[in-house]
Amino acid sequence: MAAPTTPPVPLINWHALGQVIATSVALGIGLVVIFSVGVYSLSVFRRQDATIAMRSANALLVALITLVILATGAWGFYIVVQK
């Protein structure tokens, strides 16, 4: 009687590869959009004809976007170091 054979392990984990590609595309596009909004907010903040409320709101938005971009970079470094 022959021993039962187990199926071979696939060379490429297609599910994991798909997740990596989807995450990379989402983060790449997301960071570009967030950075663009930050640059636009900074340009509105620097306008001379902007009201104080508008300048304050844009300064807060620039600070928040900067924190989000830095946090994303830190998260990326954490993931790389853990692997």
C-alpha positions as CSV (number, residue, x, y, z in Angstrom):
1,M,0.0,0.0,0.0
2,A,1.4,3.4,-1.0
3,A,1.7,6.2,1.5
4,P,-0.6,9.2,0.9
5,T,1.2,12.0,-0.9
6,T,0.8,15.6,0.1
7,P,0.4,18.2,-2.6
8,P,3.5,20.3,-3.2
9,V,3.8,23.7,-1.7
10,P,3.4,26.4,-4.4
11,L,6.5,28.3,-5.3
12,I,4.7,31.7,-5.2
13,N,2.0,32.7,-2.6
14,W,-0.3,34.5,-5.0
15,H,-2.6,35.7,-2.3
16,A,0.3,37.4,-0.3
17,L,1.7,38.8,-3.5
18,G,-1.7,40.4,-4.4
19,Q,-2.0,41.9,-0.9
20,V,1.5,43.4,-1.2
21,I,0.7,44.9,-4.7
22,A,-2.7,46.3,-3.5
23,T,-1.2,47.8,-0.4
24,S,1.7,49.3,-2.3
25,V,-0.6,50.9,-4.9
26,A,-3.0,52.2,-2.3
27,L,-0.2,53.7,-0.2
28,G,1.6,55.1,-3.2
29,I,-1.5,56.9,-4.6
30,G,-2.7,57.9,-1.1
31,L,0.6,59.5,-0.1
32,V,0.8,61.5,-3.4
33,V,-2.8,62.8,-2.9
34,I,-2.2,63.6,0.8
35,F,1.1,65.4,-0.1
36,S,-0.6,67.4,-2.9
37,V,-3.4,68.5,-0.5
38,G,-0.6,69.5,2.0
39,V,1.2,71.6,-0.6
40,Y,-2.1,73.3,-1.7
41,S,-2.9,74.0,2.0
42,L,0.5,75.5,2.5
43,S,0.1,77.7,-0.6
44,V,-3.3,78.9,0.7
45,F,-1.7,79.6,4.1
46,R,1.0,81.8,2.5
47,R,-1.5,83.9,0.5
48,Q,-1.7,87.5,1.6
49,D,-5.4,87.9,0.9
50,A,-6.5,84.9,3.0
51,T,-8.4,85.5,6.2
52,I,-7.0,84.6,9.6
53,A,-9.5,81.8,10.0
54,M,-8.5,80.3,6.6
55,R,-4.8,80.6,7.4
56,S,-5.3,79.0,10.8
57,A,-7.3,76.1,9.3
58,N,-4.7,75.5,6.6
59,A,-1.8,75.6,9.1
60,L,-3.6,73.0,11.1
61,L,-4.2,70.9,8.0
62,V,-0.5,71.2,7.0
63,A,0.6,70.0,10.5
64,L,-1.9,67.1,10.4
65,I,-0.8,66.0,6.9
66,T,2.8,66.2,8.0
67,L,2.1,63.9,10.9
68,V,0.2,61.5,8.7
69,I,3.1,61.3,6.2
70,L,5.7,60.8,9.0
71,A,3.6,58.2,10.7
72,T,3.2,56.3,7.4
73,G,7.0,56.4,6.9
74,A,7.6,55.2,10.5
75,W,5.1,52.3,10.0
76,G,6.8,51.3,6.8
77,F,10.2,51.2,8.5
78,Y,8.7,49.2,11.4
79,I,7.3,46.6,8.9
80,V,10.6,46.3,7.1
81,V,12.6,45.9,10.3
82,Q,10.2,43.2,11.6
83,K,10.6,41.1,8.4
